[in-house]
Amino acid sequence: MERRFSLRVGQEELGRVPDARFYFYKHINGQTLPDRRGTTLRNNSEACAHAVRCTPLTLSKLARSGKSTYHAWQVSDGQRTIYVVRGKVVIEKR
């Protein structure tokens, strides 16, 4: 009978830094929508880039209402705010 063994080595031991969990709280026109699940990303810079990439689509969806709107992503590592990415759509009727 042949036995197979597997050895699991942590990412730290392989020279890789483990991924971190980041939370993206939405602030829309004075209301805060918490992020309870979070997103796993490699580092703070990647978390900021994720918020920046998501901002145009979010603002586009909010602007469809035809009203001026304010939106911000508050990026947190679960203990402190790391970045805030803000955007605003102003609709002027003339």
C-alpha positions as CSV (number, residue, x, y, z in Angstrom):
1,M,0.0,0.0,0.0
2,E,1.4,3.4,-1.0
3,R,1.0,6.4,1.2
4,R,1.1,9.9,0.0
5,F,1.9,12.8,2.2
6,S,1.4,16.4,1.5
7,L,3.2,19.2,3.1
8,R,1.5,22.6,3.3
9,V,3.8,25.5,3.6
10,G,2.5,29.0,4.5
11,Q,2.8,31.8,2.0
12,E,5.2,33.6,4.4
13,E,7.6,30.7,4.2
14,L,7.6,30.8,0.4
15,G,8.6,34.5,0.4
16,R,5.1,35.7,-0.5
17,V,3.2,38.1,1.7
18,P,-0.3,36.9,2.4
19,D,-3.2,38.8,0.8
20,A,-5.0,41.2,3.0
21,R,-8.8,41.9,3.3
22,F,-10.0,45.4,2.5
23,Y,-13.4,47.0,3.1
24,F,-15.0,49.5,0.7
25,Y,-17.6,51.6,2.4
26,K,-19.8,53.6,0.0
27,H,-20.8,57.1,0.9
28,I,-23.7,58.3,-1.4
29,N,-25.3,61.7,-0.8
30,G,-24.8,61.6,2.9
31,Q,-25.7,57.9,3.5
32,T,-23.1,55.2,4.3
33,L,-23.4,51.7,3.0
34,P,-21.0,49.4,5.0
35,D,-19.0,46.6,3.3
36,R,-19.4,43.6,5.6
37,R,-17.6,41.0,3.5
38,G,-14.6,42.9,2.2
39,T,-12.3,42.0,-0.7
40,T,-9.0,40.2,-0.7
41,L,-6.2,42.1,-2.4
42,R,-2.4,42.1,-2.3
43,N,-1.7,45.5,-0.7
44,N,-2.8,49.0,0.0
45,S,-2.0,50.3,-3.5
46,E,-4.1,47.6,-5.1
47,A,-7.0,48.5,-2.8
48,C,-6.8,52.2,-3.8
49,A,-6.5,51.2,-7.5
50,H,-9.6,49.0,-7.1
51,A,-11.6,52.0,-5.6
52,V,-10.4,54.3,-8.4
53,R,-11.5,51.8,-11.1
54,C,-14.9,51.3,-9.6
55,T,-15.7,55.1,-9.2
56,P,-16.6,55.9,-12.8
57,L,-19.1,53.1,-13.1
58,T,-20.7,53.9,-9.8
59,L,-21.0,57.6,-10.7
60,S,-22.5,56.7,-14.0
61,K,-25.2,54.6,-12.4
62,L,-26.0,57.3,-9.9
63,A,-26.1,60.1,-12.5
64,R,-28.9,58.2,-14.4
65,S,-31.3,59.6,-11.8
66,G,-30.9,63.0,-13.4
67,K,-29.9,64.6,-10.1
68,S,-26.5,65.9,-8.9
69,T,-24.8,63.3,-6.7
70,Y,-21.8,62.8,-4.5
71,H,-20.0,59.5,-4.0
72,A,-17.0,58.4,-2.0
73,W,-15.3,55.1,-1.4
74,Q,-13.7,54.8,2.1
75,V,-11.0,52.1,1.8
76,S,-10.3,50.4,5.2
77,D,-8.1,47.6,6.3
78,G,-10.6,46.8,9.0
79,Q,-8.9,48.9,11.6
80,R,-8.3,52.2,10.0
81,T,-9.2,54.2,6.9
82,I,-6.4,54.0,4.3
83,Y,-7.8,56.0,1.4
84,V,-10.9,58.0,0.4
85,V,-11.7,58.2,-3.3
86,R,-14.3,60.9,-4.0
87,G,-16.4,61.7,-7.1
88,K,-19.2,64.2,-7.8
89,V,-21.6,64.6,-10.7
90,V,-23.2,68.0,-11.1
91,I,-26.1,68.3,-13.5
92,E,-27.0,71.8,-14.6
93,K,-30.1,72.8,-16.4
94,R,-30.0,75.9,-18.5
